[in-house]
Amino acid sequence: MSEESFLGKQKGLLFVVSGPAGSGKGTVMQLLMQDPEAFALSVSATTRAPGKNEKDGREYFFVSREKFEDMIAKGELLEYTDYLGNYYGTPRAAAEAVLGTGRHLLLEIDVNGGKQIKKAFPEAVLVMIVPPGAKEQERRLRSRARDSEESILRRLEKAGTELDSLGDYDYVIVNETGKTEETAETFRAIVAAEAASVRRHPDLVGRYFAD
Ligand code: 5GP
């Protein structure tokens, strides 16, 4: 994705990707990550228990509350949140290592984290991925069989608050059932449009006339 021209080497951009549980945002991220030269996906730390098919260091770094609070105290997190009683946060060092390379950094985080990132990095692009409706969201959550009934109900309830934050976001994509590849394609189009944005190329004219 990084392109050499008189524009110079294209810098990687920072993307926040949020969406209610069952939006399918995780699957969309996996599709984007099929191009690891273009994208890097941040691995968060969390105090929630790992799901059956989750592996430490892959989906999350699963840590104790004590360890998480130590990371907060040491300033090791770029942002963090309490989501339904568990901590989730973005490790700072890994994120900063990606920024500055040509790769785009994807932060799959909740709306609270999204707001913190926008404040710290106004140039970040915030994308919300939503299921095609509450009924379909519930069907997806039940079919993935990861969460307990209680956790499903709390996640369904939380969808309302997440959608309330849509106004803080730059883009929204409805992830239609069975159309995840189309959703990923729309995401790639957003990335291309943002990279071509005039406000990201303030010194273009100078470079044009430079020998
Ligand atoms: P889950 O338990 O379903 O994996 O994640 C619950 C919510 O926490 C999701 O909305 C997910 O995007 C969000 N989340 C995951 N990691 C982070 C993080 O590092 N920071 C924030 N703010 N939210 C996160």
Residues whose N, C-alpha, C, O or C-beta is under 5 A from the ligand:
A	BS01	5GP	G19 S44 A45 E79 Y80 T81 Y83 Y88 G89 T90 E108 I109 D110 N112 G113
